[in-house]
Amino acid sequence: MTEPAWWQRGVIYQIYPRSFQDSNGDGIGDLRGIATRLDDLVALGIDAIWISPIFPSPMADFGYDVADYCDVDARFGTLDDLDALIAACHARGLKILLDFVPNHTSDQHRWFLESRSSRDNPRRDWYLWRDPVIDAEGNRHPPNNWISDFGGSAWEWDAATGQYYYHAFLKAQPDLNWRNPQVVEAMLDVLRFWLDRGIDGFRIDVLWHMVKHADFPDNPANPDWTPAMGEMLRVFQLHSTDQPEVHGIAAAMRRLAERYTPARVLIGEIYLPVEKLMDYYGRGEPEVHLPFNFQLIEAPWDAPALARLIAEYEAALPAGGWPNWVLGNHDRPRAATRVGPAQARVAAMLLLTLRGTPTIYYGDEIGMADVAIPAERIHDPRELNEPGKGLGRDPVRTPMAWDGAPNGGFSDGDPWLPMHGDWQTRNVAAQRRETRSMWRLHHDLLALRRRHPALSVGDWLPVAGNDAVLAYERRDGDDRLLVLLNLTDAPQRFELPEWARGLRVLLSTHGDGEPPQLRRNEGVILG
């Protein structure tokens, strides 16, 4: 059998750079700050870091509006700082991934400034420009009913050239025209630039958005829509996302990545149903290595639902498709908020014992929860555009707490977002000293994954349980482990399968355990 790639055995750790570690006192995290914390990450036991965007940007959407794909924003440092970080990661055996944002640029990117300058500019067709619709009364309207994910029409009028341009997100983020071969080649050149510098892979932002229907028809209306759901759900994105042509582009990225050694990895951000998600492993030829699987973020937190979800995902994987799992990210509520602090420990055990590649969101290893942001400190344009609907992402992007120093050791200055209220006790240094802390649980789970390949690359097999306990086997040859997760706030008994009756507790979320009795909110691994 082929030896698993590093990204199959490994655990990825997402860093939101503004909030990880500030090295210069301006209240914003940076690359030199990340470099100072690499040894902490090695001590935790992760294998790779993924850094959210650090490219030059006006920061209309905090780095997801890129003004230059081949440089570093001064807020985060310099290209030399990034080169030094790459070298420092590799010296410690860590991989480093960047966030690639190919669907759209900033409206300050030179490509868009040229495209906007005139209708006959050579880069006009690098973006999506369309004529207005004029009604019987002579009134001007957008080309269709497509809606921005951040609210309102996805079309912005440009009076100077008399056309609309398309933006799936903010008007400051015009979408590129990926049907233009020049755009494809320019963006492949961006990937080459970073791969040649030693980057080990990319998380590809909104991959399923990249190609739109060539004729731009209206999207169908959502009959169940209410204003509380947010503007973007007013229509189904049938024609503005997930078009067949995107698969050829993903395959071209994969072909490029595979020219490099050691192995590089491509991870696609794709919010689609499982059956559609599977297409991004490849239609005829390989596409991304890991289409992000976000099911745990939205899943009902009960044993039967999770057992069914995991089994259906495993069954849907194409031949050779490698699974992956996440509990949260920079856009979605933190696990400790969603399922509560007690079940967040069980969720961590679930994430790190399922088959496939897990991604840990920074701060989850110390049990950080969403932070309430005062109105005067809100930064996120999504919250500012549609206030009061719970769409804002600032609460999950707050600074990391490292120790008991002011601002949790994150910054000597005023942090750009407020710290969590219990940072003086909920920090890395304090939890490294506690034998039953959330940090210690993550550390021990990661160590156990290394000792038992069954937990990373072994088979996943369901074990019949009950409505309270999620149970499954992980097996690699003769190495058989049983995972039992009590998803309730009450003690539970579990009838062990015959083959597992001689197993001992390798790890418990409570520090110890005596199955078949599971305490409230307890997970155990038997081996």
N, C-alpha and C positions, 0 to 999 in steps of 0.2 A: 504494500500500500504506500501511497505517496505520503511523505512526512507533512503534517499540517503546517501551513504558513504561520508566520509570527502573528498575523492578525486573526487567525483562527484560535490559537492558544491564548492570546493576550487579552488584556483588559484595557480599554481606552478611558481616558479621563478628560472631560471637557473643561476647558478654562475660558471663562469670560474675562478677557484681559483687563478691562477697565476696573474690575473688582477683585483681582487676585492678589496683587502685591504692588504697592507704589514704592519706587526707589528714590524719587526726587522731591517728595513732599507737596506735590500739586493736587493730591486727592484722587488721582486717576492711576490705576495700575498700569504697568508697562513691561517691556520685554526684559529689562535688567532685573525687575522685580521677580518675574517668573524664574529667571536663572537662579536667583538666590533661594528659591523654594524647591528646586529639583531634588535635593537630598531628602526633603520631607516627603516627596512623592515616591522616591525610591523606598524610603522606610515604610510607607503605606503598602507598597507592593504592586503598583500599577505598571503597565508595560509601554504605554504610549500616551502622549498628550495631543489633544486637538484644541487649537487656539481659534476662537471666534475672530472675525476679521480685524486685521491690523494694518490694512492698506490706507494710503492717503484718502481722506474723506472729509466732506463738510459736516458729517455726523448728523445729517437730517434723520437717518435711521441708525445711528450709532455704528457706522462702519459697513452696513449693508448697502450703502450708497457709495460705490467705489469711484474715486476720481483718477486713480492710477493703479493698475494691477501689478506693477513690477517695482514697487517701492514700499516703504514703511511710513505710516503717519508719524509726524514729529511728536505727537502726544505719547506714542508708545516707544519711540526711540528712533534708531537708524537701521539701515540695511546691514551695517556692520554689527549692530546689536543682535539682529536676527541671525546672521551668520555665526556669531559667537554662541547664541542659544542652540542652534542646530548642533554645533560641535560639542557643547556641554551635554546635551541630551545623549548624543551618540557615545560619548565617553562613559556615560553611566548605563549604557545598554537600553536607553529609552528611544522610542520612535517619536517623531514629531509630524503632526498633520496640520495643514492650514485649511481655512474655510474659503472655498472658491465660490464666488458669487457671479455666475455666468448669465443669469436671466436678464439683468438690468445693470446699468451703470448709474453714477451720479449725473445730474444734469450739468455738472461742472466738468465732467470728463471731456477731454479735448475732442473725442470722437463725436459726442453729442453737440458740442459747441459748433463744430464744423457742419454737422448734419442739419442743425437749426439755422445756419447762416443763410441758406438759400435752397430753393427747390432743386437746383441743378448742381449742388455740391456733390462731389464724388462719394461722400459718406451719407448722403440723404437716405439711401436705402439700407443703411446699417441699423436704422430704427424703424418703428412702425408708424408711418404717417398716412392719414386718410382724409379725404375731403369730407366736409360736413354734409348732413342731410338737411335740405331746405324744405320746409312744409309749404302748404298752399298759401299761407299768409306771409311767406317770405322769412320766417323765423329759422334761425340756425340751430341745429341739434347735433349731438355726437353721432358718430357713424353707427353705433349699435347700443345695446343696453348693458354692456359689460360693466361690472362694478369692481372698484378697487377693494382689495382686502382690508384697506384702512378706511373704507367708507367713501361714498360718493361715486360719481362716474369715474371710470378708468381712463377717460379721455380728457386731455387738456388742450384747450384752444391756444394756438400760436398765431397771434394777429399779424406778425411780420410776414409770415409765409402763407397765411390763409388756409392752414390745415390743423387737424388735431394730431397729437401723438399719444400713443398708448402707454399706460403705466399700471401694472398690476398692483402696485403698492402706492407709495407717495408720488405726487407729481414731480418731486425731485429725483425720482428713480425711473427714468424712461426705459422701457423694455427694448432689448436688442432684437434684431431681426435675424433669427437663426436659420432662416431659409436662404440667406445670403452667404454664398461660399466664402466670401472674404471675411465675414464675421467668424465663421467656423475656424478658419485658418489662424486668424488673429488670436482667438481665444486658446487654440491649441498651442500657439507660441507662448502664451502666458503660462500654461502648464509646463512646457519645456523649460522656461526660465527658472521656475521653482524646483522642478525635478533635478535640473542640472546643479542646483545649489545644495542638494542633499535632502530636500523635503521627502518624507516617506509616504505621503499620500494626501488625499483631500477629502473633506466633507463638502459635497456639492449642494449648494443652497437651492431650494425649490426646483429641483431637477424636472419635476413633472410639469412645471409652468413654461418651459423654455420655448416650445413651439405652439403656435396658435393656428386655428383653422384658416386656411388660405383665403376663404371668402368672407370671413368675419360675420357670420350670421348671429342673430340674437341668441343669447342663452335662454333656456326655458325658465319660466318663473317658478319659484318654490311656493306651492299653494299653502304650505304650513308656516310660512314665515311670519314672525312678529317682530316689531322694532327692538324688543329686548334681546333678540338673537344677534344683533349687529348687522350692519349693511351688507357685508359680503355674502351672507346667506340668503339674500333676497332672491337670487337666481342660482340655478345649478351651473357650475362652471364646465359645462359640457364641451363648449367649443373653444374656450380660452385656456384650457389645460389638457394634459395627457393626450396629445395628438400622436398618431402613429410615427410621424417622422422623428420624434424625439429619440426613438430607440437607435436609429442610425448614428445620431450624434453621440449618445452614450457609448455605443460600440467603438466609435472613433477615439474617444477618450481612453477607453480600456486598451485598445491596440497600442496607443502611445505609452500608457503606463507600463505595459508588459515589455517594452523595449529596455526597461531599466532593471538593474540588479544592484543590491538585493531587492526583493519583491516590494512593490508599492501597492497601496490599497486605495480604492475609490469607494466612498460611502455616499449614497444618494439620499437627500431629504425628500421624502415622498409621502404625502398624506393622502393615501388612497386605500380603498378596501383591499383585503388580502389577495383576492384573486387578480386584481389589477397590479398590485405591488409586485407579484411574482414575475410579471412581464419584464421588469427592470433587471432581473438577473441575466436576461438575454433572450432575444427572439431570433434564433438561428445562429447568432454569434454572441460571445460573452459581452455583457454590459458592466454595470457596477458590481463590485464584489459583494457589497452589503447594501441593499435597499433598506433604509432605516425602518425598523419595525416598532411602531409607536403604540401598540395595542395595550400594553400595561399602563400607559398614561391615562387611558380613558376607560379601562375595564371596570366593571362592577367588582367590588372587593369581597367576593365570596367564593368558596371552594369549587362548587360545581361550575360556575361561570368561567373561572380561571382554568380549570382542568379542561373544559371544552375548548376554550380559546387556544391553549397551548397545543392540544392534540390536533386541532384543525390547522393551525399554522404549520406544525411539523408535517402534516399530511400534504399540505399545499406546496411545499418546497419542491422546485424542479430538481432533476438529477444533478448532483454536484452543487446545488445551492446551499450556502452556509447560513444558518440562522443568526440572528442578533436580537438584542433586547435592550430597552432603555426604560428608566422610571421617570425621567424628567429632563428638561433642557432649559435654555435661556428664554423660551417662549411659553412654557407651560408651568402650571403650579407645581411646587415642590412636593415630593412624596410625603414629607412629614406633615404638610398642610392637608394633603388630599386624604390620607388614610389615618392620620394621627401619629403622635410620636411613638406609641407602643408598637403599632403595626408597621411603622417605618422600619423597625428592626427586622420584622418578618419579611417585609418587602425587599430589604437588602439581601437577605438569605435567598429569597426567590431569584432575584436578579443574578446573583453570583453562583447559582447552582443549576440554572437552566442550560441546555445545550446551546452553544453558540457564543458569539462575541458580545460581552456586555459593555455598555458605556455608562460611567459614573459622572454625574454632574457635580462640579466643584461645590463643596459645602455639604453635600448629602452625607459625606463620610463623618460629619460631626452633627448631623441631624438638623441642619438649618431649615427653618420654615419660611414661608412668605412673610415679608415685612410690610406693615402698613406704611404707606408713603404719604406724608402730609401734602396737602394740595399745592403748597408753594414750592415743593421739591420734586414734583412730577416732571419727568423728562420724556417719557415714552410718547411718541406721536400718536400711537394707537389709542392710548387713554385720553390724550388731549383732543383728538378728533371725535371720539365717541365716549365721552365721560360717563361714569356711573354704571357701565355695563359689565364691569369685571374683565375687560379685555386687556388692561394694562399689563406690561411685562416688567416694569420696574421692581415689583415686589420679589421677583425671583432672581434679580441681578445685583443684589446688594453685596457689599464688601465681605470678603473672607476674614474670619477671625483666627489669628495664629497663636496669640498668647494674651497675657493679662496686661500688656502695655496699653497706653492710650490708643483708642480706635482699634483695639485687638491686634496691634502690630501691623495693621494694614498700611497705615500712612501716618506720617508726622504732621500732615496738613488736615484740612477739613474734607472728609470723604465725599465723593460726588453724590452718593446716595447714603442714607442713614444706615448705621449698623443694626443688626438684630438686638433686641433689648437685653438678652442674656449673654452677650458676647464675653463678659468677664469670666463666665464659667463654661460657656459653650465655645471653646476654642481648641485648636489642635494641641497645644502644649498641655493644657489641663487634662484633655481626654487621653493623651498618650500615657499619663500617669495613672489612669483609672483602669482597673482590670476588666470592668464590665461596661465601658463607655461605647458609644456608637463608633468612634474611631477604631477602638480595639476590636470591635466586632468585624468591621471591614478588613482590618489588617489580618485577623485570624482566618476569615473567609478566603482572602486572597492567598494566604500561605497554604491553606488546605487545597485550593485549586492547583497550586504548584505540586504539592505532594501526591495528589490523586488526579491523574489525567482523565479519569472517568468524569470529573466535574467540569472539564473544559471541552474535551473532544469525544467523550464516551457517548454511548447511545442514551436516549431519553425514553423511558418506558412508564406509562401510567400505572398506578397502583390503586386498586379500588379502595375508596375511602368513604367519607360521609359528607354531609352538608357543611361541616365545620372544619374539616381537616383536608388540606390539599396534600396529596402524597404521590411521590414518583420515585422511580429507581434511576440511578445513573450507573452505567456499566461499561467497563473497558476490559475485555478479556475476563480474567478471574476477579478483577476489582469491582465489587458490587457495593453501592452505597444506597441508602434509603433516606429520602428527604421528607420530613413531616412538618407541615406548617399549619398551626392553629390560627385561623383567621378570625377568631372570635375573642370576646372579652370574658370568656368563661372556660374553666378547665374542661378538657376533653379526654376521653379514653379512645385508644385506637388499637384495633386488632392487627398485630403485625403479621405479615405473610410468613409462611413457614420458613422460607429461606433466610429471613432476616431475624429470626428469633435469637440467634447467638451473637448478633452484632452489638457493639458498644457505642456509646455516644462519643462522636468525634468533636462535635461543637453544638452548643445550644445558644440561642439568643439571650438566655437568662444566665449563662455562665456554666451551668451544669444541667443535667436532666436525667430522668428515669422513665423512659417509655415503658409500657404503652400509655402511661399517664402524661398528658401534655398540660402544662399550666396555661393560664390565660395569656394570649398574645405571645405564645412561644413557638419558635421553630427549632428543630433539631436535625442534625445529620448523623446517621448511624453508619458505621462501617467496620 
